[in-house]
Amino acid sequence: MKICIENKDRHGLVYDISKILLKYNVNIISMEVIKNTTYLETEALSYKGEQKILSELHKLSGIVQIKSIMLMPHNEKYQQMDIVFNTINEGIIITDKNGDIIYINKIAVKILKIPNDDILGQNISRALPFCKLLLKTLQTGKKYLHHEVYAEEYDNHYMVSSQPLLDENNNLSGGVAVIRDMETVRQIYQKITGQPSISFKDIIHQSDIMEKLILSAQHYASSNSTILIRGETGSGKELFARAIHNASPRRDNIFLAINCTAIPDTLLESELFGYEEGTFTGANKGGKLGLFELASGGTLFLDEIGDISSTLQAKLLRVLQEHSVRRIGGNREIPINVRIISATNCNLEQMVKDGLFRQDLYYRLNVIPLYLPPLRERKEDIRLLANYLFQSTVNNINTSIKSISQEAFEKLTNYDYPGNVRELSNIIERAINVAQGSQITAEDIILFNQMQNTSCAHSLNEYSTLNLDEALRRTEKNILQQAMKKFSSSRKLGAALGLSHTSVIRKMKEHNLSFDKNN
């Protein structure tokens, strides 16, 4: 029997209720008293037995009403808490102040793969020894957020946070641990980084050579083998890597890219392999997840792979052979499931011959080779790309430019683009900034690399007897003088040379230059 007794405020009511229950030899399971309300749960009774007791209770002075209830208040609160905790995606474990587990939600049971009843009532130090963070909270009363821990008993990594629970007097009454598996962490990382979803449809082309290449790459996407993308700077190697990933069975998992030349070797090693806590001064508490672990289930793109050191080459080879990674300062082998796509503009074959790149690693990386043609070898794509880049740029800046003239297209098509699509993008954006009419003309297409190379070669020949500082100074002056013949303001000159107009003014003063007032 579960009932709620509403009553006027008076002394001795609990005593009177207990006397009635004692009279009929009924055991009390639970009794909770809140102001002017008494909640009572007894052992199961027959219908007649309940009616006798209810009749006696109604006769007590101060009783307003008695009604049946489904749950006692503490059970109702527990059920509400259970509903809330089972609607979130994190594992929740609650202990009392002694560390004994009093609650675990379904997500925690699923993450840890343990039966609920097996650990309720146990001390967390014995049941879940990897949750040392919660014990620390119970000792210090402090919260600890987002610590990565390794659970040896489950051979898995988790992200754990812990917070103290305080009673109405602000005294420690227990603690709560929030647990996430690393797969959830990877998904959160992917959402935060907002990785662009690139498909093969996003690769602008109309040439036969690119169409054949894309068909091959689409076929390779279904495999798990390593891919080595070869191509000059700016030819779209990362674009292809992302498209391959998004066409693969791994598309719903993470894609991570790292430029191996952009990070010093020592830092690159810790980024790729991670490290254990205490490995070096300044290391994160709990250690750090490496990119191989973070990308598990997905794809890791290693750009400029030809520039990594021999030490890193050896470690990368071991990862590819063993399908596991060992963190810096650690001795555990952590299994990984990652597809490696690498890219380079180096001649790896020559580097192998010269002893600069490991032959065994070369064979591991080069299972599926992809060669991206430079822009000069697919000139029929230039007009299409130029139009696409033009529209993308004008949509993001305030301009009255509406189109590109036929003469400008011809000039663009006849250029060789050492920097490939990246250089074409630079040329188009510069032309939009310097053009004065509603259309980009051939004069607005500044092939700056050619102009710079010509100017530099002329300057070096002319000033070969000077020291380097003076030669560079005169070369800079020569470039400014040549550009000032075409542009009549510091802003236009700065846009053409990739400088701010204030930098142009300063450099003109340094070289005692000024615009022709009649221009």
Buried (B, 14 or more C-beta within 10 A) or exposed (E): BBBBBEBEEEEEBEEBBEEBBEEEEBEEEEBBBEEBEBBBBBEEBEEEBBEBBBEBBEEBEBBEEBEEBEBBBEBEEBEEBBEEBEEEEBBBBBBBBEBBBEBBBBBBBEBBEBEEEEBEEBBBBEBBEBBBBBBBBBEEEEEBEEBBBBBEEBEBBBBBBBBBBEEEEEEBEBBBBBBBBBEBBBBEBBEEEEBEEBEBEEBBBEBEBBEEBBEEBBEBBEBEEBBBBBBBEBBBBBBBBBBBBBBBEBBEBBBBBBBBEEBEEEEBBBBBBBBBBEBEEEBBEBBBBBBBBBBBBBBBBBBBBBBBEEEBBEBBBEBBEEEEBBBBBBEEEBEBEBBBBBBBBBEBEEBBEEEBBBEEBBEBBBBBEBEBBBBEEBBEBBBEBBBBBBEEBBEEEEEEBEEBBEBBBEBBEEBBBBBBBBBBBBBBBBBBBBBEEEBBBBBBBBBBBEBBEEBBEEBEEEBEEBEEEEBBBBBBBBBBEBBBEEBEEBBBBBBBBEBEBEBBBEBBEEBEEEEEEEE
